[in-house]
Amino acid sequence: MSLSEIKSRIAAAEAAANRTAGSVELIAVSKVQPNERVEAVLEEGHRVFGENRVQEAAGKWPEFRERFQGVDLHLIGPLQTNKARQAMELVNAIHSVDRPKLATTLARLAQELGQCPDLFIQVNTGEEEQKAGILPADADGFIQDCRDLDLPVKGLMCIPPVDEEASLHFALLAKIADRNGLAGLSMGMSGDFEGAIALGATHVRVGSAIFGDRTYSA
Ligand SMILES: *Cc1c(COP(=O)(O)O)cnc(C)c1O
């Protein structure tokens, strides 16, 4: 599939849900993709990208940014506290604020750096043991704690369990965001972004549908 096809599918999903045209941000997830594929999407004029590892992002984006103006980079994968400073200096948004220790580290660094990326709190909607994120029952308290730390919390993020109906998880995330007065909803990937838009996604994270399959090398 191509970038323009994905964009028109997003536009159609916005219209079907009576959402404002252009209200959904497409994050092109470029992790593990060969640089020439990423470059092709940059050449097409797209500027919003997602990476899930700080090290990988630091390896390719400074150079792309020198060549392409206005890159908006989103970290969508787990963040270790010892990489938090590097992440904050590199990305415009972090979608994976998933535990108190990370929140306090981000708050301290925000003071020190005088800036902070937009933050999304990751909610483990499926309560999966192997998955990062705040449990739904703890979400309201954690959101409040982040606000008390003066962190710029823009919204919530989830990754539904692979074997479950994603829409149930999107609806749960939307409900938690709504009752906490949060506007941002980072949800929906290649296989389910239209359903996510129907349930209020403001940011969809689409990788393989734009770039093709990721071939993971050892
Ligand atoms: C890789 C990844 C995506 C993109 O997945 P696709 O199925 O390739 O669209 C979205 N969100 C997160 C958190 C990811 O790690």
The ligand as a Tripos MOL2 file, in Angstrom:
@<TRIPOS>MOLECULE
LIG
   15    15     1     0     0
SMALL
NO_CHARGES

@<TRIPOS>ATOM
      1 C1          5.4350   -1.2880   15.3580 C.3       1 LIG1
      2 C2          4.3930   -0.5420   16.0780 C.ar      1 LIG1
      3 C3          3.2930   -0.0060   15.3980 C.ar      1 LIG1
      4 C4          3.0520   -0.1870   13.9100 C.3       1 LIG1
      5 O1          2.6230   -1.4800   13.6450 O.3       1 LIG1
      6 P1          2.1050   -1.8990   12.1810 P.3       1 LIG1
      7 O2          1.2780   -3.0890   12.4510 O.co2     1 LIG1
      8 O3          3.3090   -2.1630   11.3680 O.co2     1 LIG1
      9 O4          1.3080   -0.7720   11.6600 O.co2     1 LIG1
     10 C5          2.3780    0.7320   16.1240 C.ar      1 LIG1
     11 N1          2.5240    0.9330   17.4440 N.ar      1 LIG1
     12 C6          3.5660    0.4410   18.1420 C.ar      1 LIG1
     13 C7          3.6740    0.7050   19.6040 C.3       1 LIG1
     14 C8          4.5290   -0.3200   17.4810 C.ar      1 LIG1
     15 O5          5.5700   -0.8110   18.1770 O.3       1 LIG1
@<TRIPOS>BOND
     1     1     2 1
     2     2     3 ar
     3     2    14 ar
     4     3     4 1
     5     3    10 ar
     6     4     5 1
     7     5     6 1
     8     6     7 2
     9     6     8 1
    10     6     9 1
    11    10    11 ar
    12    11    12 ar
    13    12    13 1
    14    12    14 ar
    15    14    15 1
@<TRIPOS>SUBSTRUCTURE
     1 LIG1         1 GROUP 0 **** ****
